[in-house]
Amino acid sequence: MKIFSNFESGSINVVKAESADDIQLTIPNDNQSEFYQWFHFRLETTAGEPHSLKLLNLAKSAYPEGWDGYSVVASYDREEWFRIPADFDGDTLSFEVTPEHGSIYFAYFAPYSYGRHQDLLHHAQTHPLCRLDTLGQTLDGNDISLLTIGEPEPGKNIVWVIGRQHPGETMAEWFIEGLLARLLDDTDTVGRALLGNSVFYVVPNMNPDGSIRGHLRTNAIGVNLNREWQTPSMEKSPEVFLVREKMLETGIDLFLDVHGDEAIPYNFVAGSEGTPSYDECRQELEQAFKQALTTITPEFQDEYGYDKDKPGEANLTVCSNWVAEQFRCLSYTVEMPFKDHNFQPDELYGWSPERSGVFGRDTLAAIHAVIDQV
């Protein structure tokens, strides 16, 4: 029996693995950070033999409440990711598995590889209305990539969509993959209509360093990018610095920052109620967007989510708040679960890459529903 994490986004520490009935593991911290929650490893063993695995020391993980009701994600072929039920006692997550094959992967959520990221970018650029640009490099020397979709012209709406500021929230890039598939489908009238009156700027992965390193929440040196938007720097947060400069160049009329939430088992959005410039006009736009998304798909709901900031008390270091205040525009953080969407549960797969992609496609339709108002 062997346990491996010596691959892209791999993350696990082996405490004990002498016998299949008592495998004990811990999750490493993000580099130079107190955050830990993302795990990704491979178990090579005897097929058909029961195994008992425990993840220890989770009471001090980034989001201990995220383990309540959580089911482990697993795969034999790295394409189909299914769920394994688990029990959490407040500090240890325990689960049982009898592998059908000699090698099985486990992860906090279905990984989105850097290779697939490159495939996404380069497939998109083959569309005649799409251009791929490299804004610069990360601290580890990876590309900060931007897709520009549509013909920039005076009077067109400017839409920005970014994902994976927190690299372990891989559902964000699965979401953007679905959104791009619809936007670039010449047979889809929603995409065609939007590209007639809008230009999209899309950053599918804001944090390639953290993605490759197997981080949950930070970049290569332990910086939480979603707290860098007021004063980013090339020394600490080049990912934010360079994307922010491009935003200031283009302007923004509608913005989505796509994330995953460890604890809340629902899809929801967080608006900019607490920003100083928040007014009735923006409130109406937010309501229109949420109503459109509620009408389009039962995967969205507005009953559960984050508490709304009080007037003037928004944290302007957070991306969607900074964008809302800087550009006086409709600006949302989109959140998807690591667990399942409890209003539409799926016992075998939970919230999944496939559902994330469909939700991205549906969200594009919600953008279309409000784009004439922004």
Protein Blocks (a to p, Z undefined) as FASTA:
>chain_A
ZZdfbbghiacddfblfbfklccddddddehiabdfbacddddddehiacddddehklmm
mblmlmgopacdddfklmaccddddddehjaccdddddfbfbdcddfbdcddfklmmmmm
mmmmmpmkbccddfbdcfkopacddddedjddehiacddddehklmmlmmlmmmmmmmmm
mmmmmkbmklmmmmmmcccdddfblblmlmmnopakbcfkopafklmmmmgcfklmmmlm
mmmmmmmmnopabdcdddddfklgcdddddfklpmklcfklmmmmmmmmmmmmmmpmkbc
ckbccddddehiacfkbmklmmmmmnopacddddddfkbcfklccfklopafklmmmmmm
mmmmmmmmmmmmZZ
